[in-house]
């Protein structure tokens, strides 16, 4: 649980089953898939060198913004 109603990880097949049975994916869910892996302390080093930016955002921004505008809005917030 990341925040109320926001989860990370879990069983993908169980998530799909739940979505198909209970939700309206076109309006109730934003599903993001991916994988990143780093060696020990690699991410910390990349953040320190400026390769990554860290931004906080209210859930409303993350879930109500269009996909096209989300990253731009978050970027503007930290610059």
N, CA and C atoms as a LAMMPS dump frame, in Angstrom:
ITEM: TIMESTEP
0
ITEM: NUMBER OF ATOMS
237
ITEM: BOX BOUNDS ff ff ff
-5.0000000000000000e+02 5.0000000000000000e+02
-5.0000000000000000e+02 5.0000000000000000e+02
-5.0000000000000000e+02 5.0000000000000000e+02
ITEM: ATOMS id mol type element x y z
1 1 1 N 0.85 -1.191 0
2 1 2 C 0 0 0
3 1 3 C 0.885 1.241 0
4 2 1 N 0.701 2.083 -0.994
5 2 2 C 1.448 3.331 -1.082
6 2 3 C 0.637 4.46 -0.457
7 3 1 N -0.634 4.495 -0.777
8 3 2 C -1.583 5.466 -0.221
9 3 3 C -2.952 4.815 -0.304
10 4 1 N -3.956 5.466 0.251
11 4 2 C -5.302 4.902 0.243
12 4 3 C -5.724 4.575 -1.193
13 5 1 N -5.902 3.287 -1.484
14 5 2 C -6.324 2.863 -2.809
15 5 3 C -5.216 2.759 -3.834
16 6 1 N -3.964 2.923 -3.426
17 6 2 C -2.83 2.856 -4.346
18 6 3 C -1.89 1.766 -3.849
19 7 1 N -1.616 0.796 -4.719
20 7 2 C -0.813 -0.354 -4.335
21 7 3 C 0.34 -0.558 -5.299
22 8 1 N 1.396 -1.197 -4.81
23 8 2 C 2.531 -1.535 -5.651
24 8 3 C 2.849 -3.006 -5.429
25 9 1 N 3.101 -3.712 -6.508
26 9 2 C 3.468 -5.114 -6.394
27 9 3 C 2.245 -5.997 -6.352
28 10 1 N 2.472 -7.27 -6.103
29 10 2 C 1.369 -8.2 -5.997
30 10 3 C 1.346 -9.189 -7.136
31 11 1 N 0.294 -9.977 -7.163
32 11 2 C 0.117 -11.018 -8.152
33 11 3 C -0.651 -10.444 -9.34
34 12 1 N -0.015 -10.413 -10.496
35 12 2 C -0.608 -9.795 -11.679
36 12 3 C -1.907 -10.48 -12.093
37 13 1 N -1.952 -11.805 -12.081
38 13 2 C -3.159 -12.536 -12.476
39 13 3 C -4.323 -12.242 -11.53
40 14 1 N -4.037 -12.145 -10.229
41 14 2 C -5.093 -11.813 -9.271
42 14 3 C -5.597 -10.392 -9.515
43 15 1 N -4.698 -9.483 -9.819
44 15 2 C -5.101 -8.1 -10.088
45 15 3 C -6.006 -8.035 -11.313
46 16 1 N -5.639 -8.73 -12.385
47 16 2 C -6.478 -8.734 -13.584
48 16 3 C -7.85 -9.324 -13.307
49 17 1 N -7.892 -10.39 -12.551
50 17 2 C -9.172 -11.008 -12.204
51 17 3 C -10.046 -10.029 -11.428
52 18 1 N -9.475 -9.349 -10.456
53 18 2 C -10.222 -8.378 -9.665
54 18 3 C -10.73 -7.233 -10.547
55 19 1 N -9.85 -6.724 -11.407
56 19 2 C -10.235 -5.623 -12.292
57 19 3 C -11.412 -6.037 -13.169
58 20 1 N -11.314 -7.211 -13.764
59 20 2 C -12.37 -7.68 -14.663
60 20 3 C -13.691 -7.899 -13.947
61 21 1 N -13.656 -8.237 -12.672
62 21 2 C -14.881 -8.524 -11.94
63 21 3 C -15.498 -7.305 -11.262
64 22 1 N -14.672 -6.325 -10.855
65 22 2 C -15.187 -5.267 -9.99
66 22 3 C -15.037 -3.844 -10.491
67 23 1 N -14.163 -3.594 -11.416
68 23 2 C -13.875 -2.214 -11.78
69 23 3 C -14.252 -1.905 -13.221
70 24 1 N -14.289 -0.651 -13.516
71 24 2 C -14.47 -0.156 -14.874
72 24 3 C -13.12 0.429 -15.289
73 25 1 N -12.259 -0.371 -15.93
74 25 2 C -10.886 0.059 -16.21
75 25 3 C -10.774 1.387 -16.947
76 26 1 N -11.755 1.726 -17.761
77 26 2 C -11.639 2.982 -18.504
78 26 3 C -11.731 4.203 -17.603
79 27 1 N -12.207 4.035 -16.344
80 27 2 C -12.313 5.204 -15.478
81 27 3 C -11.84 4.962 -14.048
82 28 1 N -11.711 3.712 -13.614
83 28 2 C -11.42 3.432 -12.218
84 28 3 C -9.977 3.064 -11.92
85 29 1 N -9.162 2.84 -12.938
86 29 2 C -7.845 2.291 -12.659
87 29 3 C -6.81 2.849 -13.624
88 30 1 N -5.627 3.041 -13.097
89 30 2 C -4.471 3.394 -13.911
90 30 3 C -3.431 2.327 -13.596
91 31 1 N -3.138 1.498 -14.56
92 31 2 C -2.23 0.372 -14.367
93 31 3 C -0.915 0.677 -15.071
94 32 1 N 0.163 0.7 -14.303
95 32 2 C 1.486 0.984 -14.843
96 32 3 C 2.371 -0.232 -14.616
97 33 1 N 2.976 -0.726 -15.659
98 33 2 C 3.819 -1.907 -15.566
99 33 3 C 5.238 -1.562 -15.989
100 34 1 N 6.177 -2.181 -15.342
101 34 2 C 7.558 -1.985 -15.742
102 34 3 C 8.493 -2.62 -14.742
103 35 1 N 9.742 -2.577 -15.085
104 35 2 C 10.76 -3.132 -14.195
105 35 3 C 12.03 -2.313 -14.344
106 36 1 N 12.622 -2.005 -13.232
107 36 2 C 13.931 -1.359 -13.218
108 36 3 C 14.778 -2.073 -12.175
109 37 1 N 16.023 -2.215 -12.448
110 37 2 C 16.924 -2.85 -11.489
111 37 3 C 18.239 -2.104 -11.431
112 38 1 N 18.792 -2.004 -10.254
113 38 2 C 20.058 -1.309 -10.059
114 38 3 C 20.983 -2.172 -9.212
115 39 1 N 22.258 -1.948 -9.379
116 39 2 C 23.236 -2.539 -8.473
117 39 3 C 23.163 -1.794 -7.15
118 40 1 N 23.823 -2.332 -6.145
119 40 2 C 23.838 -1.703 -4.819
120 40 3 C 24.311 -0.256 -4.934
121 41 1 N 23.518 0.666 -4.403
122 41 2 C 23.801 2.101 -4.336
123 41 3 C 23.854 2.8 -5.688
124 42 1 N 23.528 2.1 -6.773
125 42 2 C 23.54 2.72 -8.104
126 42 3 C 22.485 3.812 -8.214
127 43 1 N 21.26 3.541 -7.739
128 43 2 C 20.201 4.542 -7.828
129 43 3 C 20.569 5.788 -7.037
130 44 1 N 21.091 5.61 -5.832
131 44 2 C 21.498 6.754 -5.015
132 44 3 C 22.544 7.594 -5.741
133 45 1 N 23.485 6.923 -6.415
134 45 2 C 24.525 7.641 -7.162
135 45 3 C 23.909 8.4 -8.347
136 46 1 N 22.948 7.787 -9.033
137 46 2 C 22.303 8.445 -10.164
138 46 3 C 21.49 9.648 -9.706
139 47 1 N 20.837 9.552 -8.563
140 47 2 C 20.101 10.695 -8.02
141 47 3 C 21.08 11.815 -7.672
142 48 1 N 22.172 11.46 -7.045
143 48 2 C 23.181 12.449 -6.646
144 48 3 C 23.777 13.17 -7.854
145 49 1 N 23.971 12.456 -8.964
146 49 2 C 24.549 13.073 -10.16
147 49 3 C 23.516 13.857 -10.968
148 50 1 N 22.246 13.804 -10.554
149 50 2 C 21.2 14.576 -11.225
150 50 3 C 20.485 13.848 -12.346
151 51 1 N 20.661 12.549 -12.447
152 51 2 C 19.993 11.781 -13.502
153 51 3 C 18.512 11.563 -13.226
154 52 1 N 18.098 11.702 -11.974
155 52 2 C 16.711 11.517 -11.574
156 52 3 C 16.225 12.752 -10.837
157 53 1 N 14.958 13.05 -10.971
158 53 2 C 14.325 14.124 -10.221
159 53 3 C 13.283 13.513 -9.304
160 54 1 N 13.159 14.064 -8.114
161 54 2 C 12.215 13.558 -7.132
162 54 3 C 11.115 14.603 -6.955
163 55 1 N 9.876 14.188 -7.143
164 55 2 C 8.749 15.112 -7.011
165 55 3 C 7.666 14.477 -6.156
166 56 1 N 7.05 15.282 -5.324
167 56 2 C 5.885 14.841 -4.558
168 56 3 C 4.65 15.403 -5.243
169 57 1 N 3.59 14.632 -5.216
170 57 2 C 2.359 15.106 -5.841
171 57 3 C 1.17 14.516 -5.114
172 58 1 N 0.112 15.295 -4.98
173 58 2 C -1.111 14.74 -4.409
174 58 3 C -1.679 13.673 -5.348
175 59 1 N -2.395 12.717 -4.788
176 59 2 C -2.978 11.66 -5.6
177 59 3 C -3.869 12.219 -6.704
178 60 1 N -4.519 13.329 -6.445
179 60 2 C -5.391 13.918 -7.46
180 60 3 C -4.609 14.248 -8.727
181 61 1 N -3.401 14.74 -8.582
182 61 2 C -2.593 15.061 -9.759
183 61 3 C -2.23 13.789 -10.508
184 62 1 N -1.827 12.773 -9.785
185 62 2 C -1.396 11.53 -10.415
186 62 3 C -2.553 10.85 -11.151
187 63 1 N -3.724 10.841 -10.564
188 63 2 C -4.832 10.088 -11.141
189 63 3 C -5.807 10.907 -11.966
190 64 1 N -5.793 12.221 -11.839
191 64 2 C -6.739 13.031 -12.598
192 64 3 C -6.119 13.681 -13.821
193 65 1 N -4.821 13.856 -13.825
194 65 2 C -4.159 14.435 -14.985
195 65 3 C -4.159 13.435 -16.132
196 66 1 N -4.218 13.948 -17.331
197 66 2 C -4.094 13.066 -18.489
198 66 3 C -2.657 12.55 -18.546
199 67 1 N -2.485 11.386 -19.129
200 67 2 C -1.144 10.814 -19.25
201 67 3 C -0.205 11.767 -19.984
202 68 1 N -0.742 12.5 -20.954
203 68 2 C 0.078 13.419 -21.741
204 68 3 C 0.594 14.595 -20.898
205 69 1 N -0.171 14.99 -19.886
206 69 2 C 0.192 16.175 -19.099
207 69 3 C 0.839 15.857 -17.757
208 70 1 N 0.741 14.626 -17.294
209 70 2 C 1.221 14.288 -15.958
210 70 3 C 2.69 14.627 -15.765
211 71 1 N 3.567 14.124 -16.641
212 71 2 C 5.008 14.334 -16.444
213 71 3 C 5.371 15.806 -16.581
214 72 1 N 4.73 16.518 -17.51
215 72 2 C 5.003 17.941 -17.673
216 72 3 C 4.62 18.715 -16.41
217 73 1 N 3.462 18.396 -15.85
218 73 2 C 3.008 19.09 -14.643
219 73 3 C 3.946 18.812 -13.467
220 74 1 N 4.364 17.549 -13.295
221 74 2 C 5.294 17.224 -12.22
222 74 3 C 6.646 17.896 -12.433
223 75 1 N 7.116 17.921 -13.655
224 75 2 C 8.405 18.565 -13.967
225 75 3 C 8.35 20.059 -13.646
226 76 1 N 7.282 20.711 -14.029
227 76 2 C 7.13 22.148 -13.756
228 76 3 C 7.104 22.406 -12.25
229 77 1 N 6.546 21.487 -11.504
230 77 2 C 6.462 21.641 -10.049
231 77 3 C 7.848 21.718 -9.391
232 78 1 N 8.801 20.973 -9.909
233 78 2 C 10.118 20.922 -9.256
234 78 3 C 11.126 21.882 -9.864
235 79 1 N 10.811 22.461 -11.003
236 79 2 C 11.77 23.379 -11.644
237 79 3 C 11.509 24.805 -11.263
